Amino acid sequence: MGDIPPFDGDAERWGLNDLIFRRFAGDFTDWTRWFDLHPTWWIQEKRPAAYDWYRQQTKPVYRLAADPALPGCRVYPRECIQTADEREFAGSLCWMLALAIYEGFDAIDLFWFTLDGTDPFYKIQIESAKYWIGFARGRGIQVTIHGDSALKPTGPVYGYEIIDGVRV
């Protein structure tokens, strides 16, 4: 999977959920924004170490609702992002991508979003994230998917590499 390559000092580094522990054993200081859009009760029950870590952070930790126990808590600006007819938010990555698009970033690099396409829970997240990746690219934003990821296109290109199920 590889490590994060060196970034331009102006680049933002966003993380989510319990990546800080699964990937960095709790030691990752170069992040600029964190996202955990699960309810507080759920985080405290399922990932208490992550919640304790959030309580120590002063950098932005985005949540769907205010949490006064978190000094860095920022309420995710849903009203700016989600229109009445937009429902393609099947996971935290989708909300992150939508915020990056809204804020006008010109490049997005995705790391460690391997996701398991055989798991129905992740399958809908993959489809939804691919929607936002396409939306970003349609807006001229460069999106790069690093490492092994179910977000990368895998099939042949219809008409050029396959026609009616036959490889050409």
Beta strands, then each sheet from edge to edge (+ up, - down):
strand 1: 14-16
strand 2: 33-35
strand 3: 61-63
strand 4: 73-75
strand 5: 107-110
strand 6: 142-145
strand 7: 162-163
strand 8: 166-167
sheet 1: 1+ 2+ 3+ 4+
sheet 2: 5+ 6+
sheet 3: 7+ 8-
end
